[in-house]
């Protein structure tokens, strides 16, 4: 169940990589490169921090096949059809939701502290997006422009951690937590939700 869910998240990030390359006017090779960068960067960083070798994707041919298949399929689709304006954000939200939860599961299985689980989960979810945007020359990355991004990942990670502590089924906990991340991110996109920014906060008048 979790592996199937992970493949869904990887596929979403692979598609987001190609869509970002398309927006940056890259060639098909650039699209495939970004598909891989967006899909495996977060998990790779997590595994390196946890000291796991060999890296999970180096011996998972199904995962690599999914990335290539989705990447090529998205490139072909874009050759003939135009995607909706917000398609990149929606696909990215799906990838963020799933990969964050899978990161939480991997961190829990490694026996790290709850705080480390939250950090590694968010890191797993957002790293691919940051690297994708940097390679596209888009700065600041989406993570630094949209506040309800890492926060959505953090909420999902905390939800999964809590459900796991309560003994919930791992598959059910993953679905609930991923849905929470996706709902928060999509809600922020469509309703233009942002955290208060310093320049928008009015100074308090202390004059009596």
N, C-alpha and C positions, 0 to 999 in steps of 0.2 A: 504493500500500500504506500509506504513512505517513498520507496524507490520510484514508483509510478508518479507520485506527486512531484518528486524531485525532477523527473524528466520533463514534466509539464513546465516547471519553473525554468529549467535550462532552455527549453524550446522558446519560452517567452523572451528570455534574455537574448537568445540567439537572433530572434526576429527583431528585437529592439536594436541590436548592434547593426544589422543590415539597414534598418530604417534610419538610424542616425547617420550611417555612411551615405545613404541616398540623399539625405538633407544636406550633407556636407559636400555633395557632388563628387564622391569617390567612385573608383571603378569597382567591378565585381570582386576583384581580389581584396580590395580594401574592405568591402562589405563582409567577406568571409573572415578576414582578420579581426574585424570588430565583433563579429558573431562569437568567435572564440574568446576574445578578450572580455566581453560582457558576461559570458556564460561561466567561465571557470576561474576568473581572477579572485573573486571573493572566497570561494572554497579553497583555492590554492593558498591564499594568505592564511586562512584559518588553520589549515593542515600544517603549514610550516611553523606557525606559532605553537601548535600542539605537539610538534615534533613527530608527526606521522609520516612514515616513508614505507613504500613508494606513494606518490601522490595518487589519489583515488582515480583521477581521470586517465592515468597512463595505462591502466589495465581494464578499463570499462569501455569495451568497443561499442556497446549499445549507446552510451552517452555521447561518444564522439560521432557516431552515425546520426544521432538525432540532431546534433549541432550542424553537421554538414547538410543533412537533408532539409532542415528548416531554413538554413542560410541560403541554400541554392533555390529552394522553393519560393522564398520571399523575394529573391533577386528576380526570378522569372515572373512572379506576380507583378512586381513593380515595373517590369518591362512593358506590360500591356495595360495595367490598370492603375488608377490613382487611389491611394488610401485616404480615409477621412483625416481631417486636420489634426485631431488629437490622438490618432492611433498609436503614435510612439509612446505617449504618456500612459495610455491605458495598458498597452502590452508591458511597459516597464513596471507598472504597478503590480501586474500579475506576477512577473518575475520576482520583484521585491518581496511580495507576500510569501511565496512558496520557499524561496531560497533562504529567507530569514528564519523560517520555522525549521527547515532542515539544518541550518547552522546551529540552532538551539538544541536540536536532538543530538547532533554530533558532539557539541560541547558538554552536554549532560552525560553522554556515554563515556566521555574522557575523565569524568570525575572532578571537574574544576569547580570552583566556588560559584554560588549563584550570581554574584556580580560579574565574574568572568564569563558566565554563560550569556548574560545580557550583552556584554561588550563584544564577544565573539559572534553572537547572532547578528547584531547590527552591522558589524564589520563584514560579515559574509554577505549580507543583503545589499550593502551600498557600494562596496569596492568596485564591482564590475561596472556600475554606472559612472563612477568617477573616472575610471581609466578610459571608458568609452568616450566620454565627453572631452577629456583631455586630448585623446588621439584625434578627435574631430576638430580640435582647435576651439572648442566651445568653453569659454571661461567667463565667470566662474561656473563650475559644473552644476548640474541640476540640484545636487545635494546642498550646495551653498546658496542656491537661489530660492529653493522651495523648502521652508522650514518643516512643513508637515510631510516629511520624507523619512528622515532618520527617526523622528518621533513616532511615526506610524510603525516602523520596524521595531522600535523599542517597546511599544505597546503590545505588539504581537509576540515578541520574545518573552515579555513578562507574563502574558496570558498563558503561553505554552508552559513556561516554568511553573506557574501556579497550578495548572491542570495536571502536570506531571507529578507535582508534590502531593496532590490530592488522590493520585492513583488512577487518573482517567486513562482510557485506552489511547495509545499513542496515535493511531490513525485519526480518531475522533478529535483529539486535542490538536492535531496538526490542521485539520480542516477548519476548526473553530478559530484558531489563532491566525491562520492564513486569511480567512474571510475578514477578520477584524482589520488586519493590515490593509487588505485591498479596499475595504469599505472606507477606511480613514483616508487613504490616498486618493481614491476616486472622488470622495466627498470634497476633499481639499481642491481638487482640480476643477470640478464642475461648479462649486460654490465660491471659488476664489478665496479659500480660507488661508489665513496667515497668522503667525504669532505676532504680537505687537513688536514693532521695531523701535530701537532707541530714538530715532529721529521723529517718530510719530507719537512719542510719549510726551505729554505736556508737563513741564516742570510745575511742581506744587508751589503755590504762592504762600510764603510763610509770613507775609506782612499781616500784622494784627489789625 
